[in-house]
């Protein structure tokens, strides 16, 4: 991607760095997988508003990407993940997870079927040693291609119209499908996917075409409210959509030090991803035993009284018996509600007496508040425009 080496710079720039650095008026940067990424460009409220009311663009380059290809690619991925990969059509995408032999979650991500025998797996954590070990005995090649791809997430109600104005006909593109079009001197892959729970697309090209892609979108989106967003605005949107982040909502098994912190797909409400009838996959035997017994934990959405986000709050039953922990929370600008995601003891999901212990900073002193919490359905927010095909015009 560039001539910089990890030991020569604390954080690597992405292919879009020249544009994101110029647009980042707050100089608010963070580490994402060894790359520097913007947390807030200018104004958090306006960036979140762009996701829900106009359009936003987000640099996806630091997301880990693996190319998996070969005659046994389907068989390998069926062995690795609990979903039935054979049912994933070429040109389609699905959300997936994978576990260790004990059924504990390692990561979640999206799997793209590019051809009959070539896939792209995108995720939060690095897993190359695990993937290579898992590929033993399969005629398959696994390669990390993070630095070979420049990726942007274009999300929001005017995102489709921006692509149309950029000269790309996306009217036939359905959710979780992808298409390939010529762009500049190369190619551009567009998938109708995203992490906001809204209408949106992810754009994939080569690093040399990163800046032309950014400029084309900004020009096309000038009259449609397009603005770059950072991770803070994206986090609010993903909470509204009820989406999980590895390392935030659960600790990956390969880095988990405490046995009682390990979680399975059933603990995290991801049992719907498991095809129990497809045959063996890593962790299946352990998960069958847990299914018969029932999980000890549940992953739930909460609505909490007040307007102070309950991020990291301990949950209690009857204000005195520990019941779980909040893994992500925010005041939702879209819903005007105090929402949260939480790991909760499975036997307390229907309890009417749940409380969140929140500490609010009030003039240099923390005030402890016990606020009533209620389990509610996820997603908290899911607009109809997310799946409308063709996407509406604005």
Secondary structure per residue as TSV (DSSP state, phi and psi in degrees):
chain	resnum	aa	ss	phi	psi
A	1	X	-	360.0	-42.2
A	2	X	-	-155.8	178.5
A	3	X	S	-89.7	-3.7
A	4	X	-	-74.5	144.2
A	5	X	-	-115.9	152.4
A	6	X	G	-57.7	-35.2
A	7	X	G	-79.8	-5.4
A	8	X	G	-98.2	-12.3
A	9	X	S	-147.8	140.7
A	10	X	S	-59.5	-44.5
A	11	X	S	-135.2	136.9
A	12	X	B	-79.4	145.0
A	13	X	-	-79.1	151.9
A	14	X	-	-88.8	170.3
A	15	X	T	-60.5	-18.5
A	16	X	T	-95.8	6.6
A	17	X	H	-58.3	-36.8
A	18	X	H	-60.2	-33.1
A	19	X	H	-87.0	-42.4
A	20	X	H	-67.1	-38.4
A	21	X	H	-64.3	-39.7
A	22	X	H	-68.6	-32.1
A	23	X	H	-86.5	-15.6
A	24	X	-	-83.8	91.1
A	25	X	S	-76.5	-19.5
A	26	X	S	-87.4	-14.1
A	27	X	-	53.7	37.5
A	28	X	E	-97.2	103.0
A	29	X	E	-120.2	154.9
A	30	X	E	-144.0	168.0
A	31	X	E	-91.2	126.2
A	32	X	E	-131.9	104.8
A	33	X	T	58.9	30.9
A	34	X	T	92.0	-1.7
A	35	X	E	-109.8	154.7
A	36	X	E	-89.7	134.4
A	37	X	E	-133.7	147.8
A	38	X	E	-79.1	136.1
A	39	X	E	-92.1	-42.6
A	40	X	E	-145.3	126.9
A	41	X	S	-76.1	-47.3
A	42	X	S	-147.4	-55.2
A	43	X	-	-145.7	118.7
A	44	X	H	-61.1	-43.6
A	45	X	H	-62.4	-41.7
A	46	X	H	-69.1	-33.8
A	47	X	H	-69.1	-42.3
A	48	X	H	-65.4	-39.1
A	49	X	H	-60.8	-35.8
A	50	X	H	-62.8	-38.3
A	51	X	H	-61.3	-41.5
A	52	X	H	-94.0	-20.9
A	53	X	H	-122.7	-15.7
A	54	X	S	-142.4	-102.7
A	55	X	E	-157.5	153.1
A	56	X	E	-136.2	153.1
A	57	X	E	-128.2	134.7
A	58	X	E	-134.4	134.5
A	59	X	E	-76.9	114.3
A	60	X	-	-98.7	3.8
A	61	X	T	-56.1	-38.1
A	62	X	T	-68.8	-15.8
A	63	X	S	-58.3	133.8
A	64	X	E	-72.7	135.0
A	65	X	E	-132.5	132.5
A	66	X	E	-121.9	137.7
A	67	X	E	-98.8	125.0
A	68	X	E	-122.8	116.9
A	69	X	E	-146.6	155.4
A	70	X	S	137.9	168.9
A	71	X	T	-57.4	-30.7
A	72	X	T	-100.8	19.0
A	73	X	H	-59.4	-43.6
A	74	X	H	-65.5	-45.5
A	75	X	H	-62.3	-40.3
A	76	X	H	-64.0	-47.6
A	77	X	H	-70.0	-29.8
A	78	X	H	-67.4	-32.9
A	79	X	H	-75.2	-34.0
A	80	X	H	-78.6	-42.7
A	81	X	B	-113.5	156.2
A	82	X	S	-81.1	-11.7
A	83	X	S	-80.5	159.9
A	84	X	-	-87.6	98.7
A	85	X	G	-69.0	-27.4
A	86	X	G	-60.9	-24.3
A	87	X	G	-84.1	-9.5
A	88	X	S	-80.7	113.6
A	89	X	-	-75.1	151.9
A	90	X	T	-58.1	133.9
A	91	X	T	88.2	9.8
A	92	X	B	-120.2	165.7
A	93	X	E	-132.9	144.1
A	94	X	E	-140.4	155.7
A	95	X	E	-79.8	140.4
A	96	X	E	-149.7	175.6
A	97	X	E	-142.6	168.9
A	98	X	E	-151.3	152.9
A	99	X	E	-128.8	168.3
A	100	X	-	-87.3	-176.6
A	101	X	T	-63.5	-24.0
A	102	X	T	-87.1	4.5
A	103	X	S	82.9	8.3
A	104	X	B	-85.3	140.1
A	105	X	E	-65.3	132.1
A	106	X	E	-99.0	-40.8
A	107	X	E	-173.2	168.5
A	108	X	E	-127.7	165.7
A	109	X	E	178.9	-170.7
A	110	X	E	-115.4	139.4
A	111	X	E	-114.9	121.5
A	112	X	E	-105.1	127.2
A	113	X	E	-96.6	101.7
A	114	X	-	-80.6	-41.5
A	115	X	S	-140.9	-175.1
A	116	X	S	-60.0	-31.7
A	117	X	S	-124.3	12.6
A	118	X	E	-132.9	131.5
A	119	X	E	-130.6	159.6
A	120	X	E	-124.9	126.8
A	121	X	E	-111.0	121.7
A	122	X	E	-113.6	135.5
A	123	X	E	-155.9	179.5
A	124	X	S	-89.2	-40.2
A	125	X	S	-103.2	162.2
A	126	X	-	-89.0	131.5
A	127	X	-	-135.0	19.6
A	128	X	H	-57.2	-46.2
A	129	X	H	-58.6	-41.2
A	130	X	H	-64.7	-42.8
A	131	X	H	-65.3	-41.2
A	132	X	H	-66.4	-41.4
A	133	X	H	-63.7	-41.0
A	134	X	H	-67.6	-24.1
A	135	X	T	-82.7	-2.6
A	136	X	T	-58.6	126.7
A	137	X	T	93.6	-8.0
A	138	X	S	-104.2	142.8
A	139	X	S	-82.8	80.6
A	140	X	-	-151.1	148.3
A	141	X	E	-116.2	131.7
A	142	X	E	-117.1	124.0
A	143	X	E	-135.0	132.5
A	144	X	E	-76.7	129.8
A	145	X	-	-125.1	25.0
A	146	X	G	-55.0	-45.6
A	147	X	G	-80.0	-6.7
A	148	X	G	-93.5	-3.4
A	149	X	-	-128.8	134.6
A	150	X	E	-104.5	124.8
A	151	X	E	-132.0	139.7
A	152	X	E	-128.4	146.6
A	153	X	E	-106.7	120.6
A	154	X	E	-110.7	110.1
A	155	X	E	-130.9	148.4
A	156	X	S	128.2	165.1
A	157	X	T	-63.0	-24.6
A	158	X	T	-98.2	7.4
A	159	X	H	-62.3	-39.4
A	160	X	H	-65.5	-41.7
A	161	X	H	-65.8	-33.5
A	162	X	H	-64.5	-42.5
A	163	X	H	-64.7	-38.1
A	164	X	H	-61.8	-44.5
A	165	X	H	-67.7	-22.4
A	166	X	T	-82.2	1.2
A	167	X	T	91.2	18.0
A	168	X	-	-114.5	122.8
A	169	X	-	-86.4	103.6
A	170	X	-	-113.2	14.9
A	171	X	T	-62.0	-30.2
A	172	X	T	-89.8	-4.3
A	173	X	-	-78.2	120.8
A	174	X	-	-96.5	162.6
A	175	X	T	-55.9	140.5
A	176	X	T	62.1	27.1
A	177	X	B	-120.9	164.8
A	178	X	E	-139.1	161.9
A	179	X	E	-143.5	160.2
A	180	X	E	-125.7	130.0
A	181	X	E	-134.5	155.4
A	182	X	E	-69.6	144.5
A	183	X	E	-148.4	123.7
A	184	X	T	51.6	-120.9
A	185	X	T	-97.7	9.4
A	186	X	E	-143.5	-140.9
A	187	X	E	-127.5	157.2
A	188	X	E	-133.1	123.7
A	189	X	E	-98.8	133.9
A	190	X	E	-121.5	124.8
A	191	X	E	-116.8	141.6
A	192	X	S	-88.7	76.4
A	193	X	-	-140.0	170.5
A	194	X	-	169.4	178.7
A	195	X	S	-124.5	25.5
A	196	X	S	-113.6	-11.8
A	197	X	S	73.7	17.8
A	198	X	S	-125.0	178.7
A	199	X	S	-59.0	134.0
A	200	X	E	-178.6	169.3
A	201	X	E	-141.2	154.5
A	202	X	E	-118.8	135.1
A	203	X	E	-114.8	131.1
A	204	X	E	-128.5	124.8
A	205	X	E	-149.2	-166.4
A	206	X	-	-94.5	154.9
A	207	X	G	-57.0	-31.7
A	208	X	G	-68.2	-18.1
A	209	X	G	-103.9	8.6
A	210	X	H	-61.4	-52.8
A	211	X	H	-68.0	-41.6
A	212	X	H	-58.7	-36.4
A	213	X	H	-65.9	-47.0
A	214	X	H	-56.7	-48.5
A	215	X	H	-64.7	-39.2
A	216	X	H	-62.9	-43.5
A	217	X	H	-66.2	-43.2
A	218	X	H	-64.4	-38.1
A	219	X	H	-66.4	-45.5
A	220	X	H	-68.7	-28.6
A	221	X	T	-95.9	5.5
A	222	X	G	-56.8	-41.9
A	223	X	G	-92.0	3.6
A	224	X	G	-117.5	20.8
A	225	X	T	73.1	21.7
A	226	X	E	-69.8	132.0
A	227	X	E	-145.2	148.2
A	228	X	E	-70.6	144.5
A	229	X	-	-125.4	156.9
A	230	X	-	-104.1	-176.1
A	231	X	H	-66.9	-28.0
A	232	X	H	-66.0	-44.0
A	233	X	H	-67.5	-39.7
A	234	X	H	-62.5	-36.2
A	235	X	H	-64.6	-39.2
A	236	X	H	-63.7	-43.8
A	237	X	H	-63.9	-40.9
A	238	X	H	-70.2	-30.9
A	239	X	H	-66.9	-42.2
A	240	X	H	-60.1	-34.4
A	241	X	H	-82.4	-9.0
A	242	X	T	74.7	24.6
A	243	X	-	-86.1	148.3
A	244	X	-	-91.7	145.0
A	245	X	-	-121.3	125.9
A	246	X	B	-61.9	136.4
A	247	X	T	90.2	-14.1
A	248	X	T	-113.7	-50.8
A	249	X	T	-92.0	-20.4
A	250	X	B	-152.6	154.5
A	251	X	-	-92.3	125.0
A	252	X	-	-58.0	139.9
A	253	X	G	-58.4	-33.6
A	254	X	G	-75.0	-10.9
A	255	X	G	-120.5	3.6
A	256	X	-	-79.1	123.1
A	257	X	-	-93.1	-24.4
A	258	X	S	-108.7	124.7
A	259	X	G	-57.8	-34.8
A	260	X	G	-78.1	-0.7
A	261	X	G	-98.3	-8.7
A	262	X	-	-66.7	139.9
A	263	X	-	-131.8	147.7
A	264	X	B	-104.9	169.8
A	265	X	T	-57.4	-34.6
A	266	X	T	-69.5	-35.7
A	267	X	T	-64.2	-31.3
A	268	X	T	-100.9	14.7
A	269	X	T	69.9	25.3
A	270	X	-	-109.5	18.9
A	271	X	G	-61.6	-23.0
A	272	X	G	-67.0	-14.9
A	273	X	G	-83.6	-9.1
A	274	X	-	-93.6	124.2
A	275	X	-	-97.0	97.9
A	276	X	T	-70.3	-19.2
A	277	X	T	-96.7	-5.9
A	278	X	S	-77.7	-14.5
A	279	X	-	117.6	-169.4
A	280	X	-	-74.8	143.2
A	281	X	-	-144.4	161.8
A	282	X	T	-61.2	122.7
A	283	X	T	94.9	-2.8
A	284	X	H	-61.5	-46.0
A	285	X	H	-61.7	-41.8
A	286	X	H	-66.2	-38.6
A	287	X	H	-70.9	-33.3
A	288	X	H	-61.8	-40.8
A	289	X	H	-65.0	-41.4
A	290	X	H	-67.3	-38.1
A	291	X	H	-60.9	-41.1
A	292	X	H	-66.6	-35.8
A	293	X	H	-83.6	-35.3
A	294	X	-	98.9	136.1
A	295	X	-	-70.8	149.6
A	296	X	S	-82.5	-21.5
A	297	X	E	-120.6	156.3
A	298	X	E	-132.4	149.2
A	299	X	E	-109.0	121.9
A	300	X	E	-132.6	161.2
A	301	X	E	-94.8	143.6
A	302	X	E	-127.0	147.2
A	303	X	E	-113.9	129.8
A	304	X	E	-121.8	138.7
A	305	X	S	-60.1	155.1
A	306	X	S	83.3	-170.8
A	307	X	S	-129.0	14.2
A	308	X	S	-93.6	116.9
A	309	X	-	-55.4	139.7
A	310	X	-	-98.6	27.8
A	311	X	T	-55.9	125.1
A	312	X	T	80.1	3.4
A	313	X	-	-68.4	144.9
A	314	X	E	-84.1	136.8
A	315	X	E	-97.0	143.6
A	316	X	E	-130.7	150.3
A	317	X	E	-99.0	130.6
A	318	X	T	58.3	26.7
A	319	X	T	66.0	9.1
A	320	X	T	-142.3	-15.7
A	321	X	E	-108.9	118.3
A	322	X	E	-59.3	135.3
A	323	X	E	-126.2	-16.9
A	324	X	E	165.6	-164.7
A	325	X	E	-146.4	142.1
A	326	X	E	-80.4	128.7
A	327	X	E	-101.0	-19.2
A	328	X	E	-163.3	140.2
A	329	X	E	-155.9	155.8
A	330	X	E	-164.2	161.2
A	331	X	E	-83.7	118.4
A	332	X	E	-80.3	113.9
A	333	X	T	-64.8	-28.9
A	334	X	T	-73.8	-44.1
A	335	X	T	-96.9	-14.8
A	336	X	T	56.4	44.9
A	337	X	E	-138.1	153.5
A	338	X	E	-91.3	107.4
A	339	X	E	-116.8	162.2
A	340	X	E	-158.6	158.1
A	341	X	E	-112.1	144.6
A	342	X	E	-152.9	150.0
A	343	X	E	-89.9	122.4
A	344	X	E	-130.1	141.9
A	345	X	E	-54.2	130.0
A	346	X	G	-59.8	-31.5
A	347	X	G	-76.4	-3.6
A	348	X	G	-112.8	8.7
A	349	X	T	-59.2	-34.8
A	350	X	T	-98.0	9.3
A	351	X	-	-67.5	134.8
A	352	X	S	-88.5	4.9
A	353	X	-	-126.7	57.3
A	354	X	E	-104.7	143.9
A	355	X	E	-138.0	146.8
A	356	X	E	-111.2	130.2
A	357	X	E	-89.7	106.6
A	358	X	E	-113.7	137.1
A	359	X	E	-112.3	117.1
A	360	X	E	-107.9	130.6
A	361	X	E	-79.2	115.8
A	362	X	E	-123.9	100.0
A	363	X	T	50.3	62.0
A	364	X	T	74.6	-3.4
A	365	X	E	-122.4	140.9
A	366	X	E	-87.9	129.4
A	367	X	E	-102.1	124.3
A	368	X	E	-83.8	130.1
A	369	X	E	-130.1	135.1
A	370	X	E	-103.2	111.4
A	371	X	E	-114.3	137.4
A	372	X	E	-66.6	137.8
A	373	X	E	-122.5	143.0
A	374	X	E	-129.1	134.0
A	375	X	E	-72.8	127.7
A	376	X	E	-131.2	166.2
A	377	X	-	-70.3	147.9
A	378	X	S	-109.5	152.5
A	379	X	-	-71.1	155.5
A	380	X	S	-71.0	-32.1
A	381	X	-	-140.9	126.6
A	382	X	-	-150.8	91.6
A	383	X	-	-71.4	149.2
A	384	X	G	-62.5	-28.6
A	385	X	G	-63.8	-17.9
A	386	X	G	-58.4	-36.4
A	387	X	T	-113.4	-2.1
A	388	X	-	-64.8	127.8
A	389	X	S	-131.0	124.5
A	390	X	S	-69.3	155.7
A	391	X	-	-62.8	147.9
A	392	X	-	-63.9	155.7
A	393	X	-	-96.9	143.1
A	394	X	-	-129.1	360.0
